Amino acid sequence: MSNICIIGHISIDKIYNNKIKAESIGGPPCYSGLTCVNEGLDVEIYTKIGSDFPAEYELWLKENRIKMLDGKSTLNTTSFKITETERRKQLKLINKCEEIIIEKEKIEKYEGIILSPIVNELNKKNNKLINKLDKKTLLDPQGYLRKFNEDGVCELRYLDINELPKADIIKISEEESKMIDNSDKFSSRLERISKIYPITIGTTNKELTYLFTNKKCYEIRNHRANNLEDTIGLGDILNGVFFSMYVKNEDILWSISKAIAFTTTREGIGIRKLEKFVEYSELSGIIYNNIKKIY
């Protein structure tokens, strides 16, 4: 069994999705974590939580075999109010927990690492250590690119790409890519990013995904993406499926096909979208068979 670590804050999310109100445990350690466990990996999380973290959520982590390194903080747990409608998604920060300072001796044993901060909890002081890691790594830069205005509403900020840590894989959205490269086209931005990150995955809010690897560019489409009701955590779920297969040395094109299919067949609100099995093998095959090589 492969042994991986996911680094980033757990969050407590208050979700307002159209007429539905819900609270859910969230953040990459949960969405990517449970996905990786279900894919057969042994998962530990490097995170921070406060004394306000509900006992039921600690039990949830334990029952789902997600092991937490010593992550207790004197600050309250990171928390968001997430409002999602057909037209927009707003992320409002209610509370930010303590920063994570990575210690070398704590991460030496892992075969793979997912770096996925959500509120700038991994500052660039960690990069020197991260860049020397001889492990399989995936970076989701969302938390490096976020800033929060005086009302706590999430916005994106510009960042020099060299301020991000190095990794084997980067998964980045179309909007996020605009913050680190000024090229007009999304595919052009991704091509530049791929010169630093050997496997570059670019996602849009619609049906299109790009994959750059080995100096080749692929276009992947999935019409099911237009039917999604709740997008919270879907990027983390995609990361979990793709990285699990990468650690197991699966074919990259099949890995991205399965990751997209699994992600876009999730039903439910918050973490509950991982509780119910939905058949996605046929969709994986359709996506794979329709991958278009651009160059």
N, C-alpha and C positions, 0 to 999 in steps of 0.2 A: 504493500500500500504506500503510495506516494505521500510525502509529508510536506505540507505547505503552511505558510503564514500569511494572514491578511492584515495589513496595517492601515488603520484609519479609525475614526470615531464611530461608535454605535450612536444612534440617535433615537429619541422618542418623538414620533411624528404624530401631530394632530392633523388629520386629513379631512379636507372638505372637498368632496368630489360631487359636483352638481348638488343633489339633494341629500347625499350620504355624508354623515359625519362619523369618523372612526379614529381610534388611537391605535398605533402600531409600533412595535419595535422596528427599527430601520437602520440604514447605513450599510456600507459595503460588507462589514464583518458578518452581517446577518443575511443579506440577499446573496452576495457572492459565496459566503460561508456555507449556507445551507445547500446551495446549488452544487458546490464542490463536494460536500459530504455525500450528496445523492449520486454524484458521479464516481464515488468510491475513494475519495481522498481523505486523508487524516488532516484535520484543520485545526490550527490554533490561531487566535487573534491577538494582535498587539494594539490595544485600545485604551481608552480612559472613560470611566463612568463615575458618577458621584453617589453619595449616600441616598439620593432620591431615586436611584434606579430600582424599579419595582422588583420584589422578590419573584413575582410570576415570570418576569423576563429572564432573571437568572436561571430559573427552573427551565424555561424554554431553551436557553442555550445548552444547558446540561442534557436535556432530553434529546436534543438534536445533535449531540456529540460535537459541539463547537466549544473548544477549550480556550478559556481566557487566561492569558498571562496576567500577572499582578497589575491590574489596571485601575485600582481604586484611587480616587482623587478627592481632595477637600472641596473642589468646585462641583456644582451640579452638572448632571449629564447634558450633553448637547441635545437641543430640542428645536424642532421646527414646526411652524404652521404651514401646511402645504395646501394651497387652493388650486384645484384643477377643473377647468371647464373645457368645452369644445374649442374655445378660441385661445386660451392661454393657460399657463401654469406659473403660479407665483410661489416662491420659496421665501418664507420670512423667518429669520433667526430669532428664537425666543431666548436661548441660552447657549453659551459655548463653554465646553469643558476645557480642561488643562491640555496644553500642548503635549505632543508625544516626542520624546527624545530617544532615538533608537540606540540601543546598546549592542555592540558587536557580539558579545558572548551569548546574547539571547536569541540571535537569529542565525548563528553559524550552522545549526543542525538541519535547517530546512532545505529541501530540494528546490522549492519554488516559493516566490513571494509576489503577492499582489499589493501594489502601492496605490491606495485609493482614499486620499483625504477628502473631507467634505467642507471644512471650515478653516483652511490654512493651518491645521493642527500639526502639519509636518513642514517646518520651515527649512530653508535651504542649508542650514547648518548640518542637516542630516545627509546632504548630497554627497559629501566626501566619502562617507562610509558606504552609502548605497552604490555609488559608482564603482566601488572596488569589489562588489559582490560577485562571486563566481557561481551564480545560480540562475535558474530560469526566472525571469521577472516580467511582470505586466504593470504598466503605469496607466492609471486613469487620472488625468490632470485636473479634473473638475474642481477640486478643493484648492488647488494652487491659483486658479484663475478667477475665483469668486471674491467679491467684496460685498459689503453690506452697508447700505446707507443708514442715516440716523434713525429711520423707522425699522431697521432690521431687514429690509427687503433686499434680496439677492440681486446683484448685478455682476457683470463680467469686467475684468480689468486687463489691460495690456501687459504682456510679460515677454521678456526675451527668452527664446526657447532654451538658451544655455543656462537659464536659472532653474530649469526642470531637471530632475534626476534622470540618469540614463536607464534604459530598460531594453529587453528584447522586443517587447510589444508595447505599442501605445494604442489606446482606443480613445478617439476624440470626436466630438460632435462638430457639425458644420459651424455653429455659432462660436464654439470654443476655438476652432482653428483660426478664426478671424482675429483672435487676440494675440496670436504669436506669428502670424504671417500676413502680409498685405496683398497677396496675389488675388486677382479678381475671382478666379474660379476655385471652387472647393477642391477639385481634383488636382489643380496646380499647387494649392497649399499643401495637400497631402503628399504630393510628390517631393516637395522640399523637406517636409517633416520626415519622410521615409529615408532620407539621407543620414539621419541620426538614429532613427528607430527602425531596425531591420524588418519588423512586421508592423505595418501601420493600418489600423482599421478606422474608417471614417463613417460616421452614422449621420443620417438626416432625420428630421421629424416625420418623414414620409416613408416611402417603400424602398428607398435606395441605400445601399451600403457599398463602400469601396474597400478593397483590400489591396495593399501594396506589399509585395514580398519578392525577394530575389530579382529586383529591378523589373518586375512585371506588375501590371495593374489589372485588377479584375473588378467588374461591375456586377453586383448581386442585387436582384430585385425580389421583393416579396409583397404581393398585393394584400396579404392578410394584415399587414401593418396598419392599414387604414381603418381597421375595425377595433382598434384598441380603446378600451374605456378608461383604464387607469395605467399611466406610464411610470408611476413611482417605482424605483428600484429596477426597472427593466435593463438599464445599462449595466448595472452590477450583476444581474442575472446572466446577461450575454457574456460579460467578463468571466464569470464562473464557469460556464459551459466551455467556452473557447480555451481558457487557461487549463482546465482539467484535461482536455484532449491534447493540448500542447505538451503538458508535463508527461503524458503517456505516449508522446511521439506519434500521434495520429496524423493522417493527411490533413494539411492546412485547409484545403478547399472544402473537404468534407466537414471539418471542424467548424468553419464559419457558417456552413449551411445548416448544420445541426443547431448551432448557437442561435442563429436568427429564427429558425423554426420553433425552437423551444421557447424563446423569449416572446414571440408574437402569438403564442397560443395560451398564454397565462390568463386565468380568470380570477376575479376577486379583487379586494382592496387591500393595499399594503402587503405585509408579509404573507397574508392568506393566499395570495396568488401562487404560492409554492406548495400549498397544502394539498391541492387537488391534482390528480394526474389527468392530463389531457393528451390524447394521442397526437403525436407530431411526426412520426417516422415517415409517413407518406409526403407530408409537406417538406421535410428535409430533402427527400429525393427529388421533388419538383424543383426546389431552389437550386440544388446541386446541378441538375441536368440543364438548367437555364443560365448558369454563370457565363458571363460574357467577358472574354479576355480583350482588354482595350489595347494593350501592347505588351 
